[in-house]
């Protein structure tokens, strides 16, 4: 894709020096966009201008400050873009923020006549897409109007830190228009159209730019990269398909989304692996456990996510070992070790689960009541802050160490706290049964796994 990179380099060099000859290099869509902005400068009402992204709003204000209506009427879209480049309107915010357009690091060919460039290496959860370029009349041409949403977000953020949009735009206009301006900018003047023409305003509404186009191109580029087998792209696009969060750009297709997430997981993407786990272990019915088949299918993805060091995955993988779930050999020691790794990685809830495993393991020689109580000491010191589930765990730890007085005391406190928490009725029943067990001087030993097993 050297031709695409060369086309971008020619545009980039001209943009840096305000060389208006780059108006001859841009796509036809850019010409149409600036013809629209020319007409917006002439006819748009204050309400219409306010609907524009702030970067385009700035250009409209700038055109109004630099040209009389009759002069704007004489310009075509390419001439309007040429004026925008020469005056600095098209680069005012970029220069203000010290931004430099970068060379293209990589080019993705989406279709035979559409390409997307990347300006930097991808971040963990997104691509740093730059310009889109189209092949027109045998030449690759940039679409700089595609940056309007990104520039608008930057301008809005800058305005919020700089005393408001009006103040920032006046500052940018004053420095951008230079010798092109016909008068000192007065921001309030730019809110009014140069010509009051209701029919022209209606034509503007019909010709309104498609500001969602760039998002769709981003999605298409991500889909293309996913098709190449790139794990990051499979993860991103798979989530979009599954969630339907951007249904205007990506069709809502949960099955295809899950398949793509599984492909990303198979390609070694840990976050995708964990997303597969969440999806496969989720159920639509309240208090309904996942099927054994779903859990069995989840296991390789969970292993991948846990081995990659994701805290929640390590905790869940530890629970699978402790329960002997999905065909794993039941091993409380291994389960507790994974819980410890999860806690060390920042998953604080793993401490509670680790104590529970050590105190209630059904394999006698893997039960470790003393270790469970030692781990519980920091929780005991914060007794007044603990919710019912943690008090239930501490009661089990005391009972495992044959301190049944404290086990009963903590279990009663746990049951008292049930009124304020959402715990399923079956679990409430088990907690009451444990109290009876402790009152009779017996410890609780876990016999039911947290997840159904297919063994």
C-alpha positions in Angstrom: 0.0 0.0 0.0 2.9 2.4 -0.8 0.6 4.4 -3.1 -1.7 5.2 -0.1 1.2 6.2 2.1 2.7 8.4 -0.6 -0.7 10.1 -1.1 -0.9 10.8 2.6 2.7 12.1 2.7 1.9 14.6 0.0 -1.1 15.9 1.8 0.7 15.9 5.2 3.5 18.0 3.9 1.2 20.6 2.4 -1.0 20.7 5.5 2.0 21.5 7.6 2.9 24.5 5.5 -0.6 25.7 4.7 0.0 25.0 1.1 -3.5 25.4 -0.5 -2.4 23.1 -3.4 -3.4 20.2 -1.3 -7.0 21.1 -2.2 -6.2 19.4 -5.5 -5.2 16.2 -3.7 -8.3 15.6 -1.6 -11.3 13.3 -2.2 -14.5 14.4 -3.9 -16.3 13.9 -0.5 -14.0 16.6 0.9 -15.0 19.0 -1.8 -18.7 18.3 -1.2 -18.2 18.7 2.6 -16.6 22.2 2.2 -19.3 23.2 -0.3 -21.8 22.4 2.5 -19.8 24.5 5.0 -19.7 27.4 2.5 -23.5 27.3 2.3 -23.7 26.8 6.1 -21.7 30.0 6.5 -24.1 31.8 4.1 -27.4 30.5 5.3 -27.3 28.4 8.5 -29.4 29.6 11.4 -28.0 29.7 14.9 -29.8 26.4 15.6 -28.3 24.7 12.6 -24.8 25.9 13.4 -25.2 24.6 16.9 -26.0 21.2 15.5 -22.7 21.0 13.7 -19.7 19.3 15.4 -17.6 22.1 17.0 -14.7 21.8 14.6 -17.1 22.4 11.6 -18.8 25.1 13.6 -15.5 26.8 13.9 -14.9 26.7 10.1 -18.4 28.3 9.6 -17.6 31.1 12.0 -14.2 31.6 10.3 -15.8 31.8 6.8 -18.2 34.4 8.1 -15.4 36.4 9.5 -13.3 36.3 6.4 -15.7 36.7 3.4 -18.8 38.6 2.5 -21.7 36.5 1.3 -21.2 37.4 -2.4 -17.6 36.3 -2.2 -18.5 33.0 -0.6 -21.1 32.4 -3.3 -18.4 32.7 -5.9 -16.4 29.8 -4.3 -16.9 26.2 -5.1 -16.2 23.4 -2.6 -12.6 23.0 -3.6 -12.0 26.8 -3.4 -13.6 26.8 0.0 -11.2 24.1 1.2 -8.3 26.0 -0.3 -9.3 29.1 1.6 -9.6 27.0 4.8 -6.1 25.7 4.3 -4.5 29.0 3.3 -6.1 30.9 6.2 -5.2 28.4 8.8 -8.9 27.6 9.7 -8.2 23.9 8.8 -5.2 23.8 11.1 -5.8 26.3 13.9 -6.7 23.8 16.6 -4.0 21.4 15.5 -1.4 24.2 15.7 -2.8 25.5 19.0 -2.4 22.0 20.6 1.0 21.4 18.9 -0.3 18.3 17.1 1.7 17.0 14.1 0.1 14.7 11.6 2.2 11.5 11.5 3.2 9.3 8.7 1.1 6.2 8.2 2.4 3.2 10.2 0.2 0.7 8.5 -2.5 0.7 5.8 -5.5 -1.6 5.8 -7.3 -2.0 2.4 -11.0 -2.3 3.3 -12.3 -2.4 -0.2 -10.5 -2.0 -3.5 -11.1 1.7 -3.4 -11.1 2.4 0.3 -8.2 2.3 2.7 -7.6 3.2 6.4 -4.3 4.3 7.8 -3.0 3.9 11.3 -0.9 6.7 12.8 0.5 4.7 15.7 0.7 1.2 17.1 -2.6 -0.1 18.5 -3.5 0.5 22.1 -4.6 -2.5 24.1 -8.3 -2.0 23.4 -8.4 0.1 20.3 -6.7 1.0 17.0 -5.2 4.4 16.4 -6.8 4.9 13.1 -5.8 8.0 11.1 -7.1 9.1 7.7 -9.3 7.2 5.3 -8.3 7.5 1.7 -10.3 6.6 -1.5 -9.2 5.7 -4.9 -10.6 8.2 -7.4 -9.6 8.8 -11.0 -6.6 6.4 -10.6 -5.2 8.3 -7.5 -5.5 7.7 -3.8 -7.0 10.8 -2.1 -7.3 11.6 1.6 -10.6 12.5 3.3 -9.5 15.1 5.9 -13.2 15.9 6.8 -13.1 12.5 8.5 -11.2 14.0 11.4 -14.0 16.4 12.3 -15.4 14.3 15.2 -11.9 13.8 16.7 -11.1 17.4 16.4 -14.5 18.4 17.8 -13.9 16.3 20.9 -10.5 17.9 21.3 -12.0 21.4 20.9 -14.8 20.7 23.3 -12.3 19.5 25.9 -10.1 22.5 25.4 -13.1 24.8 25.6 -14.1 23.3 28.9 -10.6 24.1 30.3 -10.3 27.5 28.7 -13.3 29.5 29.8 -15.9 28.2 27.3 -16.3 27.7 23.6 -16.8 31.4 22.7 -13.5 32.5 24.2 -11.5 29.6 22.7 -13.1 30.1 19.2 -12.4 33.9 19.3 -8.8 33.1 20.2 -8.4 30.6 17.4 -10.2 32.8 14.8 -8.0 35.7 15.6 -4.9 33.7 15.1 -6.1 31.6 12.1 -7.7 34.1 9.8 -4.7 36.5 9.7 -4.7 38.7 6.6 -7.8 36.9 5.3 -10.2 38.4 7.8 -12.3 41.3 6.8 -12.8 42.5 10.4 -11.8 41.8 14.0 -13.8 38.7 14.9 -16.7 39.3 17.2 -18.1 36.0 18.2 -21.7 37.0 18.6 -21.8 38.3 15.0 -20.9 34.8 13.7 -24.0 33.3 15.2 -26.1 35.0 12.5 -26.4 33.8 8.9 -25.0 36.1 6.2 -28.4 35.8 4.4 -31.8 35.0 5.9 -33.2 32.5 3.4 -35.6 29.8 4.7 -35.5 27.7 1.5 -31.7 27.7 1.6 -31.8 26.5 5.3 -34.1 23.7 4.3 -31.6 22.7 1.5 -28.9 22.6 4.2 -30.9 20.1 6.3 -31.3 17.9 3.2 -27.6 18.1 2.5 -26.4 17.5 6.1 -23.1 15.6 6.2 -23.0 12.0 7.3 -21.0 12.5 10.5 -21.2 8.8 11.4 -19.4 7.7 8.2 -15.9 7.6 9.9 -17.2 5.4 12.7 -18.5 2.9 10.1 -15.1 3.0 8.3 -13.4 2.3 11.6 -15.7 -0.6 12.2 -15.1 -1.9 8.6 -11.3 -1.6 9.0 -11.5 -3.6 12.3 -13.7 -6.2 10.6 -11.1 -6.5 7.8 -8.3 -6.9 10.3 -10.4 -9.5 12.2 -10.7 -11.4 8.9 -7.0 -11.4 8.7 -6.9 -13.3 12.0 -5.7 -10.4 14.1 -6.7 -11.3 17.7 -7.2 -7.7 18.9 -9.5 -6.9 16.0 -11.4 -10.2 16.6 -11.9 -9.2 20.2 -13.1 -5.6 19.4 -15.3 -6.6 16.5 -16.6 -9.7 18.3 -17.8 -7.6 21.2 -19.5 -5.1 18.9 -21.3 -8.0 17.2 -22.3 -9.6 20.5 -23.4 -6.5 22.4 -25.2 -4.6 19.6 -23.9 -1.4 21.3 -23.1 0.1 17.9 -25.9 -1.5 15.8 -25.9 1.5 13.4 -22.3 0.5 12.4 -22.1 -3.2 13.3 -25.1 -5.6 13.1 -26.2 -7.1 16.3 -25.3 -10.8 15.9 -24.6 -12.5 19.2 -23.7 -15.9 17.8 -21.2 -14.5 15.3 -19.9 -12.3 18.0 -19.3 -15.2 20.4 -17.6 -17.2 17.6 -15.3 -14.3 16.8 -14.5 -13.9 20.5 -13.7 -17.6 20.7 -11.4 -17.2 17.7 -9.6 -14.3 19.4 -9.2 -16.4 22.5 -7.8 -19.2 20.5 -5.3 -16.7 19.0 -4.1 -16.0 22.6 -6.2 -12.9 23.5 -6.7 -13.1 27.3 -9.5 -10.5 27.5 -11.4 -12.2 24.7 -11.0 -15.5 26.6 -12.5 -13.9 29.7 -15.4 -12.4 27.7 -16.2 -15.9 26.4 -16.2 -17.2 30.0 -18.6 -14.4 31.1 -20.9 -15.1 28.1 -21.0 -18.9 28.5 -21.5 -18.8 32.3 -24.3 -16.2 32.1 -27.9 -17.3 32.1 -31.1 -15.4 31.3 -33.0 -17.0 34.2 -32.5 -15.8 37.7 -30.9 -18.3 40.1 -30.4 -20.8 37.2 -26.9 -22.3 36.9 -25.1 -22.7 33.6 -25.3 -26.1 32.0 -22.5 -28.6 32.4 -21.9 -28.4 28.6 -21.5 -24.6 28.8 -19.0 -25.0 31.7 -17.0 -27.6 29.9 -16.8 -25.4 26.8 -15.7 -22.6 29.0 -12.7 -24.3 30.6 -10.0 -23.8 27.9 -10.9 -20.1 27.7 -10.8 -19.8 31.5 -7.4 -21.5 31.6 -6.1 -19.2 29.0 -7.3 -16.1 30.8 -6.1 -17.3 34.2 -2.6 -18.2 32.9 -2.5 -14.7 31.3 -2.9 -13.3 34.8 -6.4 -11.8 34.7 -7.4 -11.5 38.4 -11.1 -12.6 38.0 -10.1 -15.5 35.8 -7.5 -16.7 38.3 -10.2 -16.6 41.1 -12.7 -18.5 39.0 -10.2 -21.0 37.8 -9.3 -21.6 41.5 -13.0 -22.2 42.2 -13.1 -24.7 39.3 -10.2 -26.6 40.9 -11.6 -26.5 44.4 -15.0 -27.8 43.1 -13.6 -30.3 40.6 -15.7 -28.6 37.9 -15.7 -29.3 34.1 -13.7 -32.5 34.4 -10.9 -31.0 36.5 -9.7 -33.2 39.4 -11.0 -31.7 42.6 -8.0 -30.2 44.4 -8.6 -27.6 47.2 -4.9 -26.9 47.5 -4.6 -25.9 43.8 -7.8 -23.9 44.1 -6.5 -22.0 47.1 -3.2 -21.3 45.3 -5.0 -19.8 42.4 -7.1 -17.7 44.8 -3.9 -16.4 46.3 -2.6 -15.4 42.9 -5.9 -13.6 42.2 -5.7 -11.7 45.5 -2.1 -10.8 44.8 -3.2 -9.4 41.4 -5.7 -7.1 43.1 -8.9 -9.2 43.3 -9.7 -8.6 47.0 -12.7 -10.9 47.0 -10.4 -13.9 46.5 -9.4 -13.7 50.1 -12.9 -14.6 51.3 -13.1 -17.5 48.8 -9.6 -18.8 49.8 -10.6 -18.9 53.5 -13.8 -20.8 52.6 -11.9 -23.4 50.5 -9.3 -24.0 53.3 -12.0 -24.2 56.0 -14.6 -26.3 54.3 -12.7 -28.5 51.7 -14.4 -31.9 51.6 -11.0 -33.6 51.1 -9.8 -34.0 54.7 -6.0 -33.8 54.1 -6.5 -30.7 52.0 -8.4 -28.9 54.6 -6.3 -26.4 56.6 -8.4 -24.7 59.4 -5.3 -23.0 61.0 -4.3 -21.4 57.7 -8.0 -20.4 57.1 -8.2 -18.6 60.5 -4.8 -16.9 60.0 -6.0 -15.5 56.6 -9.2 -14.4 58.3 -7.6 -12.2 60.9 -7.7 -9.0 58.9 -11.4 -9.6 58.2 -12.1 -10.3 61.9 -10.4 -6.9 62.7 -13.0 -5.3 60.4 -15.9 -7.2 61.7 -18.3 -4.2 61.9 -17.7 -3.5 58.1 -18.4 -7.0 56.8 -21.5 -8.1 54.9 -23.4 -11.3 55.5 -21.4 -13.5 53.1 -18.1 -12.7 54.7 -19.5 -13.2 58.2 -20.7 -16.6 57.0 -17.1 -17.4 55.9 -15.6 -16.4 59.2 -18.2 -18.5 61.1 -17.1 -21.5 58.9 -13.4 -20.8 59.7 -14.1 -20.6 63.5 -16.1 -23.9 63.3 -13.3 -25.6 61.4 -11.0 -24.7 64.3 -13.6 -26.0 66.8 -14.4 -22.5 68.2 -18.1 -23.1 68.0 -19.0 -20.3 70.4 -17.6 -17.7 67.9 -18.9 -19.7 64.9 -22.5 -19.4 66.3 -22.0 -15.8 67.1 -20.7 -14.9 63.6 -23.3 -17.0 61.9 -26.2 -15.3 63.8 -24.7 -12.0 62.8 -24.6 -13.1 59.2 -28.2 -14.2 59.3 -29.2 -10.9 60.8 -27.6 -9.1 57.9 -29.5 -11.0 55.3 -32.4 -8.5 55.5 -30.3 -5.9 53.7 -28.7 -8.0 50.9 -29.9 -9.9 47.9 -29.1 -13.6 48.6 -31.1 -16.4 46.9 -33.5 -18.3 49.2 -31.6 -21.6 48.8 -28.4 -20.0 50.1 -30.3 -18.4 53.0 -31.6 -21.9 53.9 -28.0 -23.3 53.8 -26.8 -20.5 56.1 -29.5 -21.3 58.6 -28.6 -25.0 58.4 -25.0 -24.1 59.1 -26.0 -22.3 62.3 -27.8 -25.4 63.5 -24.7 -27.4 62.7 -22.4 -25.1 64.7 -24.9 -25.1 67.6 -24.5 -28.9 67.7 -20.7 -28.6 67.8 -20.0 -29.7 64.2 -18.0 -27.9 61.5 -19.3 -27.4 58.0 -17.7 -29.3 55.1 -18.5 -28.3 51.5 -20.1 -31.0 49.4 -21.7 -29.1 46.6 -19.6 -27.3 44.0 -20.2 -23.7 43.1 -20.9 -24.8 39.5 -22.5 -28.0 38.3 -20.1 -30.7 37.2 -20.4 -33.0 34.2 -18.5 -35.8 36.0 
